[in-house]
Amino acid sequence: MAEDILSPLNMINTGFLSNQTVLFDNGLTGVELSGEPYALSLVSSTRDLSLAGRGMLKSDIISPALTRRWLKPITSTSNLRNAVGRPWEIYHYGNTSTDPIIDIYTKTGSIGRYSVGDSS
């Protein structure tokens, strides 16, 4: 992971989650890991997430053809606004039926009190 992805993209603030992980440079060590307990999840800074996104869109790690296939939705759901990718959740955003559709790629998850995605 470090050699093939993190180093080439200069993602220096990304690593595997553990009980010793310091979250967001504020000393939250040993935080309750109820969201993704010991699943070898990655934790990243916003800077590194930006680098990852740009690296994906520029096909810095994999070929452009493989990038397009990886970002393509796999299937729709019963809600016309949602699709399933790998590993993405894809939300089709538009205010009215005549607005252009903007696809928003996201991945839900949580670490302690920090959560992305589901607001319930």
Phi and psi in degrees as GROMACS dihedral restraints (atoms count N, CA, C in turn):
[ dihedral_restraints ]
;  ai    aj    ak    al  type     phi  dphi    fc
    3     4     5     6     1   -64.4    20    10
    4     5     6     7     1   -43.3    20    10
    6     7     8     9     1   -73.0    20    10
    7     8     9    10     1   -38.9    20    10
    9    10    11    12     1   -90.2    20    10
   10    11    12    13     1   -25.9    20    10
   12    13    14    15     1  -124.8    20    10
   13    14    15    16     1   -57.0    20    10
   15    16    17    18     1   -65.3    20    10
   16    17    18    19     1   -47.9    20    10
   18    19    20    21     1   -65.5    20    10
   19    20    21    22     1   -48.4    20    10
   21    22    23    24     1   -59.9    20    10
   22    23    24    25     1   -29.1    20    10
   24    25    26    27     1   -95.1    20    10
   25    26    27    28     1     2.3    20    10
   27    28    29    30     1    59.7    20    10
   28    29    30    31     1    39.2    20    10
   30    31    32    33     1   -89.3    20    10
   31    32    33    34     1    81.6    20    10
   33    34    35    36     1   -83.9    20    10
   34    35    36    37     1   -12.7    20    10
   36    37    38    39     1  -113.0    20    10
   37    38    39    40     1    40.7    20    10
   39    40    41    42     1  -130.6    20    10
   40    41    42    43     1   139.0    20    10
   42    43    44    45     1  -164.8    20    10
   43    44    45    46     1   174.9    20    10
   45    46    47    48     1   -76.6    20    10
   46    47    48    49     1   141.1    20    10
   48    49    50    51     1   -73.3    20    10
   49    50    51    52     1   135.9    20    10
   51    52    53    54     1  -149.8    20    10
   52    53    54    55     1   175.0    20    10
   54    55    56    57     1   -64.7    20    10
   55    56    57    58     1   -18.7    20    10
   57    58    59    60     1   -94.8    20    10
   58    59    60    61     1    -1.0    20    10
   60    61    62    63     1   -64.6    20    10
   61    62    63    64     1   130.8    20    10
   63    64    65    66     1   -93.3    20    10
   64    65    66    67     1   115.8    20    10
   66    67    68    69     1   -89.7    20    10
   67    68    69    70     1   129.5    20    10
   69    70    71    72     1    57.2    20    10
   70    71    72    73     1    32.4    20    10
   72    73    74    75     1    53.2    20    10
   73    74    75    76     1    29.7    20    10
   75    76    77    78     1  -122.3    20    10
   76    77    78    79     1    17.7    20    10
   78    79    80    81     1    76.9    20    10
   79    80    81    82     1    19.7    20    10
   81    82    83    84     1   -81.5    20    10
   82    83    84    85     1    69.3    20    10
   84    85    86    87     1   -83.9    20    10
   85    86    87    88     1   150.8    20    10
   87    88    89    90     1    64.3    20    10
   88    89    90    91     1    24.4    20    10
   90    91    92    93     1   -63.5    20    10
   91    92    93    94     1   150.7    20    10
   93    94    95    96     1   -60.2    20    10
   94    95    96    97     1   120.6    20    10
   96    97    98    99     1  -100.3    20    10
   97    98    99   100     1    44.5    20    10
   99   100   101   102     1   -69.8    20    10
  100   101   102   103     1   -23.0    20    10
  102   103   104   105     1   -71.5    20    10
  103   104   105   106     1   -45.7    20    10
  105   106   107   108     1  -137.3    20    10
  106   107   108   109     1    62.1    20    10
  108   109   110   111     1   -64.3    20    10
  109   110   111   112     1   118.4    20    10
  111   112   113   114     1    50.3    20    10
  112   113   114   115     1    33.4    20    10
  114   115   116   117     1   -93.9    20    10
  115   116   117   118     1    16.3    20    10
  117   118   119   120     1    55.6    20    10
  118   119   120   121     1    36.8    20    10
  120   121   122   123     1   -70.4    20    10
  121   122   123   124     1   155.2    20    10
  123   124   125   126     1   -94.0    20    10
  124   125   126   127     1   146.2    20    10
  126   127   128   129     1  -122.9    20    10
  127   128   129   130     1   135.8    20    10
  129   130   131   132     1  -136.1    20    10
  130   131   132   133     1   156.1    20    10
  132   133   134   135     1   -81.6    20    10
  133   134   135   136     1   164.1    20    10
  135   136   137   138     1   -63.7    20    10
  136   137   138   139     1   -33.2    20    10
  138   139   140   141     1   -61.1    20    10
  139   140   141   142     1   -46.2    20    10
  141   142   143   144     1   -67.7    20    10
  142   143   144   145     1   -36.6    20    10
  144   145   146   147     1   -62.7    20    10
  145   146   147   148     1   -38.5    20    10
  147   148   149   150     1   -63.9    20    10
  148   149   150   151     1   -43.4    20    10
  150   151   152   153     1   -62.2    20    10
  151   152   153   154     1   -40.6    20    10
  153   154   155   156     1   -63.8    20    10
  154   155   156   157     1   -45.5    20    10
  156   157   158   159     1   -61.5    20    10
  157   158   159   160     1   -46.1    20    10
  159   160   161   162     1   -64.5    20    10
  160   161   162   163     1   -39.3    20    10
  162   163   164   165     1   -62.8    20    10
  163   164   165   166     1   -38.9    20    10
  165   166   167   168     1   -64.9    20    10
  166   167   168   169     1   -50.0    20    10
  168   169   170   171     1   -67.0    20    10
  169   170   171   172     1   -27.6    20    10
  171   172   173   174     1   -91.2    20    10
  172   173   174   175     1     1.5    20    10
  174   175   176   177     1    54.6    20    10
  175   176   177   178     1    44.0    20    10
  177   178   179   180     1   -70.4    20    10
  178   179   180   181     1   -27.1    20    10
  180   181   182   183     1  -105.9    20    10
  181   182   183   184     1   -39.4    20    10
  183   184   185   186     1  -124.9    20    10
  184   185   186   187     1   167.4    20    10
  186   187   188   189     1   -65.8    20    10
  187   188   189   190     1   156.1    20    10
  189   190   191   192     1   -57.3    20    10
  190   191   192   193     1   -39.0    20    10
  192   193   194   195     1   -64.0    20    10
  193   194   195   196     1   -43.1    20    10
  195   196   197   198     1   -68.5    20    10
  196   197   198   199     1   -35.7    20    10
  198   199   200   201     1   -61.1    20    10
  199   200   201   202     1   -47.3    20    10
  201   202   203   204     1   -60.9    20    10
  202   203   204   205     1   -41.8    20    10
  204   205   206   207     1   -65.9    20    10
  205   206   207   208     1   -39.4    20    10
  207   208   209   210     1   -67.7    20    10
  208   209   210   211     1   -34.1    20    10
  210   211   212   213     1   -86.8    20    10
  211   212   213   214     1    -9.8    20    10
  213   214   215   216     1   -72.5    20    10
  214   215   216   217     1   135.4    20    10
  216   217   218   219     1   -60.2    20    10
  217   218   219   220     1   144.0    20    10
  219   220   221   222     1   -86.1    20    10
  220   221   222   223     1   -43.7    20    10
  222   223   224   225     1  -157.9    20    10
  223   224   225   226     1   164.7    20    10
  225   226   227   228     1   -94.6    20    10
  226   227   228   229     1   172.3    20    10
  228   229   230   231     1  -116.8    20    10
  229   230   231   232     1  -177.8    20    10
  231   232   233   234     1   -67.7    20    10
  232   233   234   235     1   -18.7    20    10
  234   235   236   237     1   -93.6    20    10
  235   236   237   238     1   118.2    20    10
  237   238   239   240     1   -62.9    20    10
  238   239   240   241     1   -15.0    20    10
  240   241   242   243     1   -84.0    20    10
  241   242   243   244     1    -9.3    20    10
  243   244   245   246     1  -120.7    20    10
  244   245   246   247     1   147.3    20    10
  246   247   248   249     1  -139.3    20    10
  247   248   249   250     1   165.2    20    10
  249   250   251   252     1  -114.4    20    10
  250   251   252   253     1   129.1    20    10
  252   253   254   255     1  -116.0    20    10
  253   254   255   256     1  -165.3    20    10
  255   256   257   258     1  -129.4    20    10
  256   257   258   259     1   106.8    20    10
  258   259   260   261     1  -100.0    20    10
  259   260   261   262     1    22.8    20    10
  261   262   263   264     1   -79.1    20    10
  262   263   264   265     1   155.3    20    10
  264   265   266   267     1  -102.4    20    10
  265   266   267   268     1   131.5    20    10
  267   268   269   270     1  -117.7    20    10
  268   269   270   271     1   121.9    20    10
  270   271   272   273     1  -106.4    20    10
  271   272   273   274     1   125.0    20    10
  273   274   275   276     1   -90.5    20    10
  274   275   276   277     1   107.6    20    10
  276   277   278   279     1   -99.0    20    10
  277   278   279   280     1   135.8    20    10
  279   280   281   282     1  -175.2    20    10
  280   281   282   283     1   137.7    20    10
  282   283   284   285     1   -76.1    20    10
  283   284   285   286     1   -39.3    20    10
  285   286   287   288     1  -128.9    20    10
  286   287   288   289     1   171.5    20    10
  288   289   290   291     1   -69.3    20    10
  289   290   291   292     1   -14.9    20    10
  291   292   293   294     1  -100.1    20    10
  292   293   294   295     1    -6.4    20    10
  294   295   296   297     1   -71.2    20    10
  295   296   297   298     1   149.6    20    10
  297   298   299   300     1   -65.4    20    10
  298   299   300   301     1   147.4    20    10
  300   301   302   303     1   -88.9    20    10
  301   302   303   304     1   131.4    20    10
  303   304   305   306     1  -113.3    20    10
  304   305   306   307     1   121.5    20    10
  306   307   308   309     1   -84.8    20    10
  307   308   309   310     1   128.1    20    10
  309   310   311   312     1  -112.1    20    10
  310   311   312   313     1   117.2    20    10
  312   313   314   315     1   -93.1    20    10
  313   314   315   316     1   129.5    20    10
  315   316   317   318     1  -145.5    20    10
  316   317   318   319     1   167.1    20    10
  318   319   320   321     1  -143.9    20    10
  319   320   321   322     1   117.3    20    10
  321   322   323   324     1   -74.2    20    10
  322   323   324   325     1   156.6    20    10
  324   325   326   327     1   168.9    20    10
  325   326   327   328     1   168.4    20    10
  327   328   329   330     1  -151.9    20    10
  328   329   330   331     1   152.9    20    10
  330   331   332   333     1  -136.5    20    10
  331   332   333   334     1   109.9    20    10
  333   334   335   336     1    58.8    20    10
  334   335   336   337     1  -125.8    20    10
  336   337   338   339     1   -86.7    20    10
  337   338   339   340     1    -5.3    20    10
  339   340   341   342     1   -89.8    20    10
  340   341   342   343     1   127.1    20    10
  342   343   344   345     1  -138.4    20    10
  343   344   345   346     1   144.6    20    10
  345   346   347   348     1  -125.9    20    10
  346   347   348   349     1   130.7    20    10
  348   349   350   351     1   105.1    20    10
  349   350   351   352     1  -106.2    20    10
  351   352   353   354     1   -63.2    20    10
  352   353   354   355     1   126.3    20    10
  354   355   356   357     1   -99.5    20    10
  355   356   357   358     1     4.4    20    10
